[in-house]
Amino acid sequence: MSRPDDDGARPLAVFDIDGVLADVSHRLHHLDVHRWERFFADAADDPLLDEGAERLREAQKEYDVVYLTGRPERNRPLTERWLAEFDLPTGPLYMRPDDDRRPARYVKREVLRRLARSREIAMILDDDPAVVRVLTDDGWPVELATWLPHSSTLQDAQENQGRT
């Protein structure tokens, strides 16, 4: 699925944010009662997941890093501030359109296909097993992030409600 770059640009390493870099466990309770705006607003207080940050910094040595998150576009400023707070690059940042409620696996597949038209995708790191399954089946170089146990509440929000 990935293609070599014709312009000499480095390949891309694609990182999810929630569950890969950001520890969302403190805000999952909002999903039980569908308080979406509170769930996303509390992302400003997410602790950094050290393993994800280490993987990102290691990837930067070989690849250009981009983020592909199911967070809605309206959360761009909050997300960029959070990344900067932890001294992580603030972009490029690909986010779900505010009105897009498709499962995360389809949103991310679409963005990756668009990115692959002009850049080689060397690695993808995501915590959602459904996303990883679909991307693996498509032939993408994807790895499941396992350092934060995946929540069934979060999975329902990502896959059945198209919210993150």
TAKARA-V762498 format. One record per helix or strand of 3 or more residues. SS is the DSSP state (H for helix, E for strand). FROM is the first residue (numbers start at 1). LEN is the number of residues. If there is no record, write none. Layout:
SS:FROM:LEN  SS:FROM:LEN
This chain:
E:12:4  H:25:3  H:29:4  H:36:10  H:50:10  E:64:9  H:73:13  E:93:4  H:104:13  E:121:6  H:129:9  E:142:3  H:152:8
